[in-house]
Amino acid sequence: MDYLGIGVLIIGIVFAIVSIFLIKTLNNLANVLKGVDKTVVKLPDQLDQVMSQTSDVLNTSNDTLADVNEKIKALSPLFYIVGDIGESSRKLTSSLVDATASMKKNTSSGETKVKEKDVSGLYGAVALGYYLTQRRKALKEAAAGSKASMAANKES
């Protein structure tokens, strides 16, 4: 055999080995393509299921939202009542703050009298109590006088 025959024989053997590897690779590729084909065939049915479930979820959420809106409409008067109660309590506390400030102002003059006379201890407490009692009587008389004048104005 000459060199040309040996070269052709080697090329033939290499070609047979490459062909075997290509056959295995192409068979694996064919199996992958068969799996892709099966997946693609199932895809329309799966998309239909997903779309139907999505529409069911949207319908359910719309029903839930409508139910929540109805319940909020039913609770709205309750919120208005709570708001009115809050406003009333704010007005009450502000009037109590005004009354407390007035009482503090009224007792400060009694405190100055106690300090002027340098009265301390139990005697000072008794004097302050007496002063507050006198002040309360004066306020009651003033209130009674204003009620009487209001009643007289109404009769006129």
Backbone bond lengths (Angstrom), bond angles and torsions (degrees), N, CA, C in turn:
res aa  C-N    CA-C-N  psi(-1)  N-CA   C-N-CA  omega(-1)  CA-C   N-CA-C  phi
1 M - - - 1.435 - - 1.510 107.87 -
2 D 1.169 108.53 140.13 1.452 113.09 179.48 1.540 110.17 -97.36
3 Y 1.289 112.97 177.56 1.474 118.35 -174.86 1.528 112.87 -64.77
4 L 1.255 116.37 -30.56 1.458 120.50 179.81 1.521 110.36 -68.36
5 G 1.257 119.25 -39.56 1.468 123.20 178.80 1.513 110.79 -68.18
6 I 1.353 117.02 -39.23 1.472 120.56 178.36 1.525 109.62 -66.30
7 G 1.304 118.70 -40.84 1.470 122.87 179.18 1.518 111.52 -62.80
8 V 1.343 115.63 -42.31 1.467 119.48 179.91 1.524 109.51 -67.47
9 L 1.336 117.74 -38.90 1.467 121.29 178.08 1.533 110.88 -62.78
10 I 1.330 117.74 -43.51 1.488 121.59 179.18 1.531 109.50 -64.64
11 I 1.309 115.68 -43.48 1.473 118.69 179.30 1.534 109.61 -62.85
12 G 1.283 119.52 -38.34 1.464 123.24 178.70 1.518 111.60 -65.33
13 I 1.348 116.76 -42.19 1.472 120.59 178.53 1.532 110.54 -64.99
14 V 1.336 115.82 -44.33 1.496 120.13 178.83 1.525 109.25 -62.54
15 F 1.322 116.83 -41.84 1.473 119.77 179.54 1.520 111.12 -63.70
16 A 1.336 118.03 -37.53 1.469 121.32 178.20 1.521 110.59 -66.65
17 I 1.349 118.01 -41.01 1.484 121.50 178.57 1.520 110.17 -65.51
18 V 1.320 118.11 -45.46 1.483 121.74 179.06 1.527 109.28 -62.54
19 S 1.317 117.31 -38.06 1.466 120.41 179.47 1.523 110.84 -65.04
20 I 1.324 117.65 -39.57 1.474 120.83 178.21 1.525 110.22 -63.09
21 F 1.369 117.06 -45.79 1.476 119.79 178.00 1.528 111.30 -62.91
22 L 1.317 116.99 -40.35 1.471 120.13 178.91 1.517 111.10 -65.87
23 I 1.331 117.41 -36.72 1.473 120.55 178.96 1.526 109.59 -63.89
24 K 1.345 116.89 -44.55 1.476 119.68 178.92 1.533 110.39 -63.80
25 T 1.323 117.07 -43.62 1.473 121.18 -179.80 1.524 110.41 -63.94
26 L 1.307 116.47 -43.69 1.470 119.54 -179.36 1.536 111.25 -67.76
27 N 1.333 117.28 -33.78 1.473 119.55 175.81 1.536 110.55 -65.89
28 N 1.334 116.39 -42.41 1.480 119.29 176.74 1.525 110.89 -62.82
29 L 1.333 116.22 -41.33 1.470 120.38 178.06 1.522 110.40 -64.00
30 A 1.339 117.14 -38.40 1.465 120.41 178.02 1.523 110.53 -64.80
31 N 1.336 117.80 -39.48 1.470 120.67 177.37 1.535 111.23 -64.43
32 V 1.334 116.37 -41.78 1.475 120.04 177.65 1.520 109.75 -62.17
33 L 1.307 117.89 -43.64 1.466 120.69 -179.66 1.522 111.81 -66.27
34 K 1.348 116.85 -33.33 1.471 119.02 175.02 1.524 110.71 -64.63
35 G 1.371 117.30 -40.46 1.471 120.97 177.78 1.523 111.58 -64.81
36 V 1.338 116.69 -40.53 1.466 121.08 176.83 1.522 109.79 -63.72
37 D 1.314 116.72 -40.13 1.465 120.75 179.07 1.531 110.88 -62.08
38 K 1.338 116.13 -43.82 1.468 119.37 178.14 1.530 110.79 -61.51
39 T 1.347 116.25 -41.76 1.471 120.44 179.56 1.523 110.94 -64.93
40 V 1.323 116.62 -43.12 1.468 120.50 -178.91 1.520 110.46 -66.57
41 V 1.329 117.56 -34.65 1.463 120.53 178.40 1.529 110.28 -65.89
42 K 1.337 117.78 -37.33 1.472 121.91 -179.28 1.537 112.27 -78.14
43 L 1.315 117.62 -19.50 1.459 122.11 -172.87 1.531 114.60 -58.46
44 P 1.327 121.89 -45.23 1.469 120.16 179.63 1.533 112.77 -60.30
45 D 1.336 116.70 -41.04 1.468 118.87 178.57 1.526 111.07 -64.45
46 Q 1.327 115.88 -42.19 1.470 119.28 179.43 1.517 110.97 -64.85
47 L 1.332 117.51 -40.29 1.467 120.49 177.99 1.528 110.81 -64.49
48 D 1.306 117.17 -38.13 1.466 120.47 177.25 1.530 110.61 -62.99
49 Q 1.325 116.69 -42.35 1.465 120.42 178.33 1.529 110.91 -63.66
50 V 1.333 116.31 -44.02 1.467 119.98 179.81 1.520 110.50 -62.70
51 M 1.309 117.04 -43.19 1.471 120.23 -179.69 1.519 111.41 -65.40
52 S 1.328 117.74 -40.43 1.464 119.74 179.87 1.528 109.84 -67.41
53 Q 1.330 117.75 -39.69 1.466 119.77 177.83 1.525 110.77 -66.62
54 T 1.323 117.03 -38.05 1.467 120.60 177.48 1.520 110.59 -63.20
55 S 1.316 117.60 -43.30 1.471 119.37 178.89 1.526 110.69 -66.50
56 D 1.341 117.99 -35.55 1.471 120.31 175.80 1.528 111.01 -63.08
57 V 1.328 115.87 -42.73 1.469 119.94 179.05 1.523 110.33 -63.61
58 L 1.321 117.83 -42.60 1.463 120.92 179.06 1.529 111.56 -63.94
59 N 1.324 117.10 -41.76 1.467 119.91 177.82 1.526 111.17 -63.57
60 T 1.326 116.30 -42.39 1.463 120.20 178.97 1.521 110.90 -64.21
61 S 1.337 116.55 -41.55 1.472 119.04 179.84 1.526 110.98 -67.21
62 N 1.318 118.16 -34.67 1.467 120.61 176.13 1.529 110.70 -64.87
63 D 1.319 117.11 -42.94 1.468 120.69 177.62 1.523 110.78 -62.92
64 T 1.334 116.19 -42.66 1.469 120.21 179.17 1.519 110.86 -63.33
65 L 1.322 117.13 -42.94 1.465 121.43 179.30 1.530 111.09 -63.22
66 A 1.318 117.38 -40.52 1.468 120.33 177.39 1.529 110.56 -64.25
67 D 1.323 117.14 -39.90 1.468 121.53 178.16 1.525 110.84 -64.60
68 V 1.331 116.90 -42.54 1.469 120.58 178.60 1.519 110.39 -63.80
69 N 1.332 117.44 -40.80 1.470 120.74 178.53 1.523 111.11 -61.85
70 E 1.326 117.60 -41.19 1.472 120.67 178.42 1.531 110.49 -63.71
71 K 1.319 116.48 -42.34 1.467 119.72 -178.93 1.518 111.25 -68.40
72 I 1.320 117.82 -35.21 1.464 120.22 177.12 1.523 110.16 -67.06
73 K 1.334 116.56 -39.30 1.468 119.45 176.92 1.523 110.46 -62.10
74 A 1.323 116.56 -36.47 1.469 120.05 179.15 1.520 110.91 -70.46
75 L 1.334 117.90 -30.92 1.468 121.19 -177.87 1.524 113.36 -88.22
76 S 1.320 118.50 -13.18 1.467 120.84 -177.25 1.531 113.13 -55.39
77 P 1.344 120.08 -45.66 1.471 118.68 178.43 1.532 111.87 -59.60
78 L 1.322 116.40 -35.07 1.462 119.50 178.52 1.524 110.65 -63.10
79 F 1.326 116.71 -39.88 1.465 119.92 178.23 1.525 110.68 -65.71
80 Y 1.341 116.67 -38.01 1.462 119.35 177.53 1.529 110.69 -64.89
81 I 1.323 116.43 -39.49 1.467 120.29 178.54 1.520 110.28 -63.77
82 V 1.317 116.51 -44.35 1.472 120.12 178.50 1.523 110.13 -61.56
83 G 1.324 117.29 -39.78 1.462 121.03 177.64 1.523 111.22 -63.22
84 D 1.338 116.98 -42.42 1.469 120.46 178.57 1.526 111.05 -64.81
85 I 1.328 116.71 -39.73 1.463 120.34 177.75 1.523 110.14 -63.20
86 G 1.311 117.02 -41.59 1.458 120.70 177.88 1.519 111.63 -62.04
87 E 1.323 116.14 -42.43 1.473 119.85 179.01 1.528 110.83 -65.04
88 S 1.333 116.30 -41.43 1.464 119.74 178.64 1.521 111.35 -64.58
89 S 1.315 116.79 -42.38 1.472 119.18 179.33 1.523 110.55 -66.02
90 R 1.333 117.80 -34.24 1.467 120.62 176.92 1.522 110.56 -64.37
91 K 1.339 116.09 -42.83 1.467 119.19 178.77 1.524 110.88 -64.93
92 L 1.342 116.22 -40.11 1.461 119.92 179.42 1.523 110.76 -63.56
93 T 1.318 116.76 -45.48 1.469 118.82 -178.88 1.519 111.13 -67.10
94 S 1.341 117.71 -34.30 1.464 118.43 178.14 1.526 110.61 -68.22
95 S 1.345 117.72 -36.22 1.468 118.85 176.95 1.525 110.26 -69.08
96 L 1.338 117.27 -34.64 1.469 119.52 175.93 1.522 111.27 -66.20
97 V 1.319 116.79 -36.68 1.464 120.46 177.01 1.524 109.71 -64.80
98 D 1.328 116.61 -41.81 1.470 119.80 177.97 1.528 110.83 -63.16
99 A 1.342 117.17 -42.81 1.463 120.28 179.63 1.518 110.51 -64.81
100 T 1.321 117.68 -39.33 1.463 121.19 178.74 1.520 110.62 -65.24
101 A 1.318 116.78 -41.97 1.464 120.15 178.73 1.520 110.54 -64.08
102 S 1.333 116.58 -40.50 1.469 120.42 178.19 1.522 110.87 -63.86
103 M 1.337 116.40 -42.92 1.464 120.62 179.19 1.523 110.59 -63.88
104 K 1.317 116.40 -38.75 1.461 120.48 178.65 1.519 110.29 -64.76
105 K 1.322 115.84 -40.47 1.464 120.44 178.86 1.534 110.27 -65.19
106 N 1.354 116.26 -42.18 1.457 120.47 -179.47 1.529 111.69 -66.52
107 T 1.302 118.06 -38.14 1.467 120.06 -178.76 1.516 111.83 -77.22
108 S 1.333 117.70 -20.00 1.461 119.04 178.97 1.531 110.62 -67.15
109 S 1.340 117.90 -33.64 1.473 119.40 176.96 1.529 110.59 -68.63
110 G 1.340 116.82 -36.21 1.468 119.73 175.80 1.520 111.06 -66.75
111 E 1.314 115.69 -35.12 1.464 119.61 179.57 1.521 110.38 -66.99
112 T 1.330 115.69 -38.02 1.471 117.88 178.65 1.527 110.96 -66.30
113 K 1.325 117.27 -35.16 1.470 119.42 177.81 1.519 110.51 -65.51
114 V 1.319 116.74 -39.97 1.461 120.29 179.22 1.521 109.57 -64.71
115 K 1.325 116.90 -40.31 1.466 119.96 179.49 1.524 111.42 -68.71
116 E 1.358 116.39 -35.22 1.463 119.79 179.55 1.527 111.04 -63.60
117 K 1.295 115.74 -40.60 1.462 119.33 -177.07 1.525 111.20 -85.94
118 D 1.343 116.74 -0.86 1.458 122.76 178.58 1.522 111.15 53.86
119 V 1.329 114.82 46.08 1.452 121.04 179.22 1.535 106.65 -95.86
120 S 1.317 116.70 132.86 1.451 118.96 -178.50 1.521 109.92 -135.91
121 G 1.333 114.58 167.02 1.454 120.43 175.54 1.513 113.01 74.46
122 L 1.323 116.16 -145.62 1.454 123.92 -176.27 1.525 111.25 -64.81
123 Y 1.307 116.02 -38.20 1.456 120.37 179.71 1.534 110.24 -62.89
124 G 1.304 117.40 -38.85 1.465 121.53 178.17 1.517 111.07 -65.34
125 A 1.326 116.83 -39.78 1.456 120.40 178.87 1.521 111.09 -65.07
126 V 1.328 116.53 -40.90 1.467 120.49 178.00 1.515 110.19 -64.87
127 A 1.317 117.07 -40.83 1.466 120.80 -179.97 1.528 109.98 -65.56
128 L 1.318 117.40 -41.18 1.457 120.55 178.50 1.533 110.40 -64.85
129 G 1.322 117.75 -41.06 1.460 121.44 177.07 1.516 111.25 -61.59
130 Y 1.332 117.28 -42.97 1.457 121.47 177.96 1.535 110.70 -62.16
131 Y 1.325 115.48 -43.26 1.465 119.96 179.77 1.532 110.11 -62.17
132 L 1.345 117.54 -43.97 1.469 120.89 179.79 1.524 111.07 -64.77
133 T 1.349 118.05 -37.10 1.461 121.00 177.59 1.526 110.36 -64.04
134 Q 1.319 116.78 -43.45 1.465 120.31 178.54 1.529 110.67 -63.69
135 R 1.294 114.97 -40.33 1.457 119.36 -179.84 1.531 110.77 -65.35
136 R 1.334 117.72 -40.54 1.452 122.44 178.62 1.530 110.65 -62.75
137 K 1.344 116.98 -42.26 1.464 120.30 177.47 1.512 110.84 -60.84
138 A 1.331 116.28 -42.41 1.461 120.08 -179.74 1.527 110.66 -63.38
139 L 1.333 117.28 -39.44 1.463 120.75 179.24 1.529 110.77 -67.42
140 K 1.334 117.69 -39.56 1.472 120.77 178.81 1.516 110.53 -64.82
141 E 1.344 116.81 -41.74 1.458 119.90 179.18 1.519 110.78 -64.77
142 A 1.332 116.36 -38.16 1.466 119.85 178.67 1.524 110.28 -66.59
143 A 1.332 117.03 -40.09 1.462 121.03 179.16 1.521 110.57 -66.35
144 A 1.340 116.76 -41.38 1.463 120.25 179.25 1.528 110.04 -65.05
145 G 1.323 116.77 -39.30 1.462 120.30 178.32 1.514 111.60 -64.69
146 S 1.326 117.72 -39.51 1.454 119.40 -179.49 1.538 110.77 -71.15
147 K 1.341 117.49 -33.15 1.477 120.47 176.59 1.521 109.75 -67.17
148 A 1.310 116.90 -40.33 1.460 120.18 179.66 1.521 110.15 -65.09
149 S 1.326 117.96 -41.16 1.463 119.83 179.27 1.512 111.53 -67.80
150 M 1.337 116.94 -34.39 1.459 119.97 177.53 1.519 110.16 -67.66
151 A 1.343 117.34 -40.64 1.458 121.12 179.05 1.533 109.40 -64.72
152 A 1.317 117.54 -38.71 1.455 120.72 179.04 1.514 110.93 -66.77
153 N 1.320 117.03 -36.93 1.472 121.09 178.48 1.520 110.73 -67.51
154 K 1.332 117.34 -36.45 1.456 120.76 179.56 1.524 111.90 -68.15
155 E 1.342 116.40 -35.20 1.468 120.59 -179.09 1.520 111.22 -73.01
156 S 1.310 116.79 -25.02 1.462 120.63 -177.01 1.490 113.59 -73.00
